[in-house]
Each structure stands twice: as structure tokens, then as C-alpha cells.
Amino acid sequence: MASWRTSSTTPKASLLGLLSFLLLLHSITTAVAAIRVSTIIHDPSPTNLPTFREAPAFRNGDSCGSNEADRIHIAMTLDANYLRGTMAAVLSMLQHSTCPENLSFHFLCVHSDSELVSSIKSTFPYLNFTVYQFDSNRVRGKISKSIRQALDQPLNYARIYLADIIPADVKRVIYLDSDLVVVDDVAKLWDVDMEDKVLAAPEYCHANFSLYFNEAFWSDPVLSKTFQGRNPCYFNTGVMVVDVDKWRKGGYTKKVEEWMELQKQKRIYHLGSLPPFLLVLAGNIKAVNHRWNQHGLGGDNFEGKCRSLHPGPISLLHWSGKGKPWLRLDSRKPCVVDHLWAPYDLYRSSRHFLEE
């Protein structure tokens, strides 16, 4: 069952659906065997969303509980430009979950867009989800220009305020980016023993941690001592288990904001929302098995070149970086790893209309 805190209106007819219908008529009158139309959304506030096929209903196994304590809370951002990725991520979790009906999704969006909500409802009629509007004014004046424009969007910082947005009775939540698919039961990630830590995520201690901050940071006699007494390691904020109760009580939102404010005064890093997380929490999180974030599949932040999978077991594939699988597939220049994302793509192109 879905819920939304603002009033909804009847969505407009999909332009893509009308176009597909006209193309179908054209194929009949001209005896065209097949027609393919690809749509890539780049507009930051598109008026027409892609259409998606309805996902099958996924039901709980016999061993699943039905109490509130059995519920698994998952938070994601909701944005028209990444909607195709979000749909694939949700499908992947439902498909591989032993107890899919126990999953509760919390979607954060900047605009009160009834079309986005209607799109989720029509694609996943049985999904338990709530949509919350994130007030972008909370980060106004705090965002510093980074190396990639997508990292500078207010919604990219919504994860910092997650504990303030979702209901107070939610004590733990899994935060996930929209450019990933889960190929294992997400309950295994949910059940991680956090050992009294506020956050759990895969750590990558082989990465050169010093590169996440610039010379102005490391040469400052005070700032350079930030990690004193800690063994800081890089972790990716696109896959996190958060004890939101501890986050609230510890005032972690304010701690992250303070570093963002300092960054505006004295530039000490070049990435978006990641460095302030590292400054506050690196070296003080619960490490999770690397299988839960096979990240970097989108390449680097500049060119998005193809990358291979890291060796070892995989539970989650993450296209962090510039390259996104749906864009590369549509351009017919996919990387090999993009074909691992494709089976979860519910995008309803004109080709699917013709096949039906």
C-alpha cells in the first residue's frame, strides 16, 4: 500500500504511449516489420516520464513473519532522470527477497510530483511505499561545486537528512542509490550486526584515503588531525545501513553540515556529499562484506569508461561513476557489465508495445 503526504491528481496521458500507438499504426499501413524508439531523459524536470511494464506480484515465503518487527525499511531518492534505475533496483530486491511483502520503501523527492507516484503505483501495484518531499532549502548555501554536476543536485544530499524525514518509529534503514541492482536477499544486509555503530557499509582500506581531500586540508595543522585516533577507510555512501535512532541522538546531521559549511569557506575536497560523511564517520563504522557493494561499474566521474567486475562473490552491483547502464544500453554502446542490469529493466519502449 502506498502513501503520500500531499494531494495527488490524475496523471496526464503519456506522450511516449501516444507516440508508440502512432508508430504501431504506421507499421500496419506501411508493412514495416519492426520499429525501435529510444528515449533518454536529460531534462532536470521532465514533464513526460518513461512508461514501465507492470512488475509481477511477489509474495512472502512460508517462513516470513507478518509483524512490524519483521519489516525491512529501504530508503532511496526519487528523481525523474534516475527513475528507470530506481524501478530496476526495486524489482531486483523484490525478486531476490524471501519475504518481499515485508519490504517498506521510503522515497525522497524534491518536487511533489504526482506523476512519479503514479508511475510507481502502476509499475508495482503491491508495493509498500511512502514518498516524502525533501526541502532543498535545507542545503541551500551549503553545496559546493564538485567535479561532476550530478553530484551537486540537492537530492544527492538528502541522505544526510534521512533520520529527520522518515518516521520516528523507524529505527534502522538501508539507504541505496538508484543506479544499482541487488542480486541477493536484502534481508542479509538488513540483519548485519552493527556492534553499536551508527552506520554499516563495505570499507575499502586499500584505497588511497588521502586523495579524497586536497592539499589545503592536509597542510592545515588543525584539520589534518581530524582522523587522529581513527583508522579511516573509504566507504561508498550509496549503500549504507543506518541506525537512524543513534543518528538522531548523536546529532550526526549537524556534524555533517558543519563540514559542508567549512567547505564553503575553505575548499578542502572536490567531491559532493561523500567527503563530509568520511570526515565524520570514516574509521568508526561497522565494516560489511565487499559483496554488498560491487561499486564503480559506471567508470570514473569524468569519462565513465567500462570497468570489469572485481573478483569474489557478489550480492549487489553498483554503477557508481558517470556511466549509467540504461543510457549506455540505449546508445547501443553498452559495457559488458551493463547486460547484468538489463534483465531488471522494466522500461516500456515502443518495441515492447509492438511485441505485445
Buried (B, 14 or more C-beta within 10 A) or exposed (E): EBEBEEEBEEBEEBEBBEBBEEBBEEBEEEEEEEBEEBBEBEEEEBEBBBBBBEBEEBEBEEEBEEEEEEBBBBBBBBBBBBBBBBBBBBBBBBBBBBBBBBBBBBBBBBBBBBBBBBBBBBBBEBBBBBBBBBBBEBBEEBBBEBBBEBBBBBBBBBBBBBBBBBEEEBEBBBBBBBBBBBBBBBBBBBEBEBEEBBBBBBBBEEEEBEEBBBEEBEEBEEBEEBBEEEEBBBBBBBBBBBBBBBBBEBEBBEBBBEBBEBBEEEEBBBBBBBBBBBBBBBBBBBBBEBBBBBBBBBBBBEEBEBBEEEEEEBBBBBBBBBBBBBBBBBEEEBBEBBEBBBEBBBBBBBBBBBEE
